[in-house]
Amino acid sequence: MARRELIDYFGSLYMLGADVRLNEPLKWHTTIRIGGPASVFVSPYSCESLSETIGFLRSEKIPYRIIGGGSNVVCPDRYGGVVVSTRNLNLVKSSGERVLVEAGASVNSLLWHCLSKELTGMEFLAGLPGSIGGAVLMNAGAFGGEIGERVTKILYLDDKSRLIEIDGKSAGFSYRNSIFRSGGGIVLGAEFSLESGEKSEIRRKMTEILGKRLEKQPLEEPSAGSVFMRPRPDFYVGSTIERLGLKSLRVGGAEVSAKHAGFIVNKQSASQSDVATLVEIVKKRVRESTGVDLRTEIEIWKEVE
Ligand SMILES: Cc1cc2nc3c(=O)[nH]c(=O)nc-3n(C[C@H](O)[C@H](O)[C@H](O)COP(=O)(O)OP(=O)(O)OC[C@H]3O[C@@H](n4cnc5c(N)ncnc54)[C@H](O)[C@@H]3O)c2cc1C
């Protein structure tokens, strides 16, 4: 984007009700700490403002991407379009056993809300670093549960910028998938159905899950979580990669985690291309040895001029 255009868009987007930053480093917004500047980084203050922002970007034909918690994406050295962050849409409120959550609220803030209201059913997600929007899109899951099991309603913006409300069953939840992953809808918020429970028991379950995460996952280093999807229920990606002797394999600053071979960690100023190269090496070795074609769970964003 030309400099003059950037300044024009700054004013227009700001007046739609958003925080706007120019040349914002994307590594500040991703858990793997990779990504150069986005020409414009915009964080709308309300769902209405987000809808108008998207409508504006679509009508101006400006390339854009949505970012939530940034825990599943690997960004390029430069993104010449607009990155729209949901981080200012973080309301969590409940009425009885129903909890309404805006898309940018973190999964963990939902869990803390549930703990304070003594609502049980989502403890399996304790410690998951994403936003509600990203988790719904991915049907995030852990330790035998998936977020989609608890979703009763979703409010989203469709590709024609219409506000649509659907029930959870219409979201097409399956393993790490929903209609939003392929259909391009933008999740604005979701409603969850939980049950009342005992505070001490909810706390115990959350602590247990956090303990498992700390034990198994390389939480002490920047990553984007599991790199690959499980191709079938009986195929364990991490242990397969480990068996092939690929733990600690390094390209530039990116390394297959020595703690959990299903993760790639940013050891030292890794770039997107370091991660992408490492991903290809691992996929090739797994294909040669098992005949299985791994698909990535992480998203490697394309560069935009
Ligand atoms: C240490 C670690 C552990 C993890 N453990 C797990 C785990 O146990 N289980 C699991 O499933 N995942 C896990 N993940 C991956 C990640 O946390 C989840 O996939 C999470 O749901 C991604 O949410 P996010 O908000 O960070 O999405 P982002 O990374 O911000 O975005 C991911 C995709 O969702 C899109 N998106 C984000 N918000 C919206 C929205 N509102 N509307 C439409 N599209 C949107 C983005 O455009 C992008 O395409 C882990 C990651 C890390 C770093």
The ligand as an ORCA input file, in Angstrom:
! r2SCAN-3c Opt
* xyz 0 1
  C       1.044    -23.363     23.835
  C      -0.155    -23.619     22.952
  C      -1.016    -24.653     23.251
  C      -2.132    -24.911     22.443
  N      -2.965    -25.935     22.773
  C      -4.043    -26.175     22.009
  C      -4.951    -27.225     22.346
  O      -4.806    -27.907     23.362
  N      -6.008    -27.445     21.525
  C      -6.239    -26.682     20.404
  O      -7.236    -26.912     19.716
  N      -5.403    -25.685     20.059
  C      -4.315    -25.416     20.831
  N      -3.477    -24.395     20.488
  C      -3.713    -23.639     19.261
  C      -4.574    -22.384     19.453
  O      -4.501    -21.894     20.777
  C      -6.042    -22.641     19.105
  O      -6.181    -23.117     17.793
  C      -6.882    -21.379     19.269
  O      -8.227    -21.756     19.177
  C      -6.598    -20.303     18.226
  O      -7.286    -19.135     18.612
  P      -6.674    -17.684     18.363
  O      -7.660    -16.691     18.836
  O      -5.312    -17.578     18.940
  O      -6.615    -17.675     16.789
  P      -5.583    -16.878     15.833
  O      -4.269    -17.559     15.924
  O      -5.617    -15.433     16.140
  O      -6.255    -17.138     14.444
  C      -6.378    -18.444     13.943
  C      -7.328    -18.403     12.732
  O      -8.606    -18.020     13.187
  C      -9.036    -16.847     12.504
  N      -9.831    -16.073     13.460
  C      -9.475    -15.617     14.682
  N     -10.524    -14.994     15.265
  C     -11.539    -15.060     14.389
  C     -12.883    -14.603     14.394
  N     -13.394    -13.924     15.414
  N     -13.670    -14.861     13.314
  C     -13.179    -15.529     12.261
  N     -11.913    -15.969     12.182
  C     -11.109    -15.747     13.242
  C      -7.766    -16.147     12.048
  O      -7.992    -15.328     10.913
  C      -6.918    -17.353     11.704
  O      -7.312    -17.806     10.426
  C      -2.366    -24.111     21.301
  C      -1.495    -23.059     21.004
  C      -0.400    -22.805     21.823
  C       0.501    -21.654     21.497
*
